[in-house]
């Protein structure tokens, strides 16, 4: 079993108020943001919005950092 999951990572954020606006998909039932890198910018209508990558709590990556 791999313990390096987003939900156990220092960079994981699933409590920010904006998480409620993430569309929940069958393959991402527990969404949140990865705060490891700076936010990217997307254009929504005529507004620029900064967003972090959306991950699922059970995903993992090579930049995992355990909460101490």
C-alpha positions as CSV (number, residue, x, y, z in Angstrom):
1,X,0.0,0.0,0.0
2,X,1.4,3.4,-1.0
3,X,1.2,5.9,1.9
4,X,2.3,8.8,-0.2
5,X,-1.2,10.1,-0.9
6,X,-2.3,13.7,-1.3
7,X,-4.4,13.6,1.8
8,X,-1.2,12.9,3.9
9,X,0.9,15.6,2.1
10,X,2.0,19.0,3.5
11,X,0.9,20.7,0.3
12,X,-2.7,19.2,0.3
13,X,-5.6,21.7,0.8
14,X,-9.1,20.4,1.0
15,X,-10.5,22.9,3.5
16,X,-10.3,26.2,1.5
17,X,-13.7,27.7,0.8
18,X,-13.2,27.5,-2.9
19,X,-13.0,23.6,-2.8
20,X,-16.8,23.6,-2.7
21,X,-16.9,24.9,-6.3
22,X,-14.9,22.0,-7.7
23,X,-17.1,19.7,-9.7
24,X,-17.0,16.3,-8.1
25,X,-16.5,13.5,-10.6
26,X,-16.7,9.7,-10.1
27,X,-12.9,9.4,-10.5
28,X,-12.2,12.4,-8.2
29,X,-14.7,12.0,-5.3
30,X,-12.5,13.8,-2.7
31,X,-11.1,16.9,-4.6
32,X,-8.7,19.5,-3.2
33,X,-5.8,21.6,-4.3
34,X,-2.1,20.9,-4.6
35,X,-0.4,24.0,-3.2
36,X,3.2,22.7,-4.1
37,X,3.6,25.1,-7.0
38,X,2.3,28.6,-7.7
39,X,-1.2,28.9,-9.2
40,X,-1.8,29.0,-12.9
41,X,-4.0,31.5,-14.5
42,X,-7.1,30.7,-16.6
43,X,-9.5,33.0,-18.4
44,X,-13.2,32.7,-17.4
45,X,-15.4,34.9,-19.5
46,X,-13.5,38.2,-19.3
47,X,-11.8,37.5,-15.9
48,X,-8.4,36.1,-15.1
49,X,-8.5,33.6,-12.2
50,X,-5.6,32.0,-10.5
51,X,-6.1,28.3,-9.7
52,X,-4.0,25.5,-8.2
53,X,-4.1,22.0,-9.7
54,X,-7.1,20.0,-8.6
55,X,-6.2,16.5,-7.3
56,X,-8.1,13.7,-5.5
57,X,-7.2,12.9,-1.9
58,X,-6.0,9.4,-2.9
59,X,-3.7,10.5,-5.7
60,X,0.0,10.8,-5.3
61,X,3.1,12.3,-7.0
62,X,6.9,12.4,-6.7
63,X,6.9,15.6,-4.8
64,X,5.1,14.3,-1.7
65,X,6.2,15.8,1.6
66,X,4.9,14.2,4.7
67,X,3.2,16.4,7.4
68,X,5.4,16.5,10.5
